[in-house]
Amino acid sequence: MRPSLAGAAAALALSAQATAADPSVAGTWITADRSAVVRIAECGASLCGTVVQVLATGSDVPRNDARNPNAALRARPLVGVRVLSGFSARGNQWSGGTAYDPKSGNSYRATLALAPGGRLKVTGCVLIVCRSQCWTRS
């Protein structure tokens, strides 16, 4: 009985190490401004991210997709809105995707990369101007 417990403990420890070293961006993340939780997961052959919870409160925090360029979508709740789409792994980053900002209603070419401390660096670009922010795992 003891060897099986030791083996199970060793397997559990190896599993935890593999998870800690896993370079995947899949999982749930709190946005830089702490206004929402986004779940990143596989969507077909690429990765996408969907708002699963709105955290912030106040008059300046949208609850609906009020700034969407498509007027027909402005009343939809933010929970369920896809804010990241089309990302493919390329080395240690995920690129080729688009990030949608519900606060502005704009979409940007984007990349995702794991940053020090287990944070997620989300970089959005318009033409040659890029801006990054770091999300934290929830």
ABEGO torsion letter per residue (X at the ends): XAAAAAAAAAAAAAAAAAAAABABABEBBBBAAGABBBBBBBBEABBBBBBABBABBEAABBABBAABABAAAAABBABGBBABBGBBBBEABBBGBBBBBAAAGBBBBBBBBBBBGGBBBBBBBBEABBBBBBBBBX
